[in-house]
Amino acid sequence: MKQLFIVPTPIGNLEDMTYRAVSVLNKVDFILAEDTRVSGKLLKHYNISTPMLAHHQHNEHKYTNSLVDRMQNGETFALISDAGTPGISDPGYLLVRACYQNNLEVSCLPGATALIPAIVQSGIPSDRFVFEGFLPVKKGRQKKLATLAQEDRTIVLYESPYRILKTLNDLAMHLGENRIVSLSREISKKFEATFTDQIKTAVAFYTENQPKGEFVIVIEGKSSKLNLGNT
């Protein structure tokens, strides 16, 4: 049995959990959870009694070596985040790298992520894209935006409801207000919604309507010539 499993968890709808994910979480010795309180609700829903250990961005550097030691001694672990696939804008990279450096086996299960559904339902070309996660809040933000302005591939970002309007205004300034953007929020949840139009229209919409939920922003590349028929 592999020593470390990367296990995606639902980003909203609990039915997005796979049979294999439940099986793995039941079989490992310990579950490494980003927030044990959040994950506890999921485990309770699926009657999973495997003990949890906290593993998040504030302690992963401290405990990675000890986890590797435990795996070398035969213990098995599953890494989960609060929602989605660990390692995608969530902790995971350091532990996976340490496992490979110590000849430990790692397996990542396929499963829920906000990234792919947002791209597919955006209507923006998905054959080539670049994922940038969250933009820098301050240092390096303007430089990153200037680089993205020249990007020919579809661009994908994550953003919180508290900064979405600022980010849209920054995108309008650097990429042009007529560029097509698709904003998906609350993916797989009850109030899931996708808004696709020009950046300037998105700015106007979220100026009038309070942004709610976490957003995935999909932006057409510089060389794309999309026409929505209503712009």
N, C-alpha and C positions, 0 to 999 in steps of 0.2 A: 504493500500500500504506500502511495506517495506520502511524503511528510507534510506538505503544505498544499491545501486546496484554496484557490481564490473563488469565492462563491458570490455571485450577484444576488441581490435581494430586490424585491419590488420597489419601484420608485413611486408607487401610489396604490394601485389595485393589488391587494394581497394574492389574488388569483394568478398573478404573473410569476409566482414562485414555481420552479420546475420540480418534477418528481425527483430528479437526480439531486437537485440542491437539498431537498429535505432529507434524502437518503444519506448524503455525505455529512450533513450537519448532525445526523443521528449517530454516525459511525466514528467520527473523529474523537480524540480524547478531550480537546478543548476548542472553543470558538473564540477567536480574537475579534472583538466588537469595537467599533468606533465609539459608540455610546451604549453601554449595557442596558440602560433604561429603555432606549428606543428599540434596541434589538430584542429585549425581553418580551415586548408585546408580540413581535413576530414569532419568536420561539414558542410562546404560550399558545398562539393561534394554531400552530402545527404540532403541538404536544411534543416539542423537542426539549429534552431535559439535560442535554450536554452542558457542562459548566462553561461559563464565559470568563474571559479576561479582557480588561480594557486595553485597547491598542489604538492610539490616535496620534495626531501630529505633535502633541506635547510630550509624549513619552516614548515614541518609536525609536529614537536614537538611543535612549537609555536601555531599553529592554531587547533590542534586536539580537545582540550577541547571546544573551541568556536563552532566548527562544531557539536560536540555532543550536546551542548546546543541548537543549532538551530534545530537539528533533534528532540530533545525532545519537541520543540515548534511546531512541525508539518511539517517542511520543509523536502523535499526529495532530495537526492543527488545521482549522478552516478560518480564513480571514474574510470578514464581512464588513461592509460599511453601513451607515444609516440607511442608505438607499442607493440602488444601482450597483455598478461594478467597481470594486476597490481598485485603486490605482489611477482612476480617471478623475482628476481633481480631488482625490481622496487619498489617505495613507495607503501604502502597499508597495511602492517601488523599492524602498530601502530593504524591506524584509525579503522580497523576491530576489533582489540582487545578492543579498547575503547568502541566501540558500544556494544559488548557483556558484558562488565563490567557495562554498563548502561542500559541493557535490551532493546537494540534497535535491530531491525531485519536487517539482512544482507542477500543478495542473490547474488551469483556469477554466471554469465551467462557462459555457455560453449562457447569456441571460439578459435581464433587464438593464437598459441604459437609456438615458434621455437623448443621447447624441443621435443615434441612427433614426429613430422615429421622426425626430424633428427635421432631419435632412430629407427623408423620403417624402414626408407630407408637405414640404415647403413649396414644391413645384419649381425649385431652383436646381440646375444641373448637379447631379450627385456622383458623376463618374470620377471626378477629381475634386478633393476638398482639403483644406488645411484647418486643423483644430487648434485653437489658441487658448482654450479654457477661459479663465477670468482675465480680463485686461488688468495691467498694473493700476492700482488706485491713484498713485502719485508719481513716484520716480519711474521714469522710462515709459510712461503712458503716451506722451506725444510722439516719441520716437517709434513706438510700436504702431501707432495709428498711421504714421507716415509710411511705414513699411507695408502695412495692410492695404493702403490706398493703391499700391502698385501690384497687388497680388491678382493674378489671372484666375486662380482657382476659386471655387466657392469657399467662403470663410465661415467658420462656426465658432461662436463664443458662448460662454455661460454668463449670466448676470442675475443679480438679486433684484427684487422689486424696488428696493430703495435707491438703486443707482441706474435703473434702466433708462430713465429719461435723460440723465446726464450722458450716458453712453450713446444713446441715439443722437443727441445733439452733437456730440464729438464725431460720430460717424458721418453725420451730415456735413460737418465742416471739412473733414479730411477726405472722405470718399465721394462726396457729392450728394446733395439732397434728393436727386432723382434715382439713385441706385435702388434696386429692388431688395427688400429685406423681408424675412419671414420670422415672426416671433411666436414660438410655441411655449405655453405655460401650463403647469399642472398636468403634465402628460400622464395619461392613464387614470387620472383622478376624476371625480364627479364634475368639476368645473373646468375640464380641459378645454383649451381654446387655442386656435392658431390665427394669427393676423398677418396677411401678406399684402404688401403694397410698397410704394416708394417710401424712402426713409422720412421725407418731409411729412407724408401722410401719417406715418406711425408716430412721429413727434406730436402732431396735432391731436391724434387719438388719445395718446397717453398723457397729454396735457389736460384733456377734458375728463379722462377716465382714470381713476386711481389704479396703478399697477398692483396686481396681486399674484403671489406665487413666484416660484423660481422660473427663470426664462432661459430658453435656448434661442440664440439669435443666429439665423442663417442669412448670409449676405451674398449676392451675386458677385462674381469676380469682375475685374476691370474690363476684360475682353468680352464678357457676356452681353448679349443684346436682347434681353427679355422684354416681352411686351405682354402685359396682363390684359390688354384690351380695354382697361378702364382708367389708364393713366395717360 
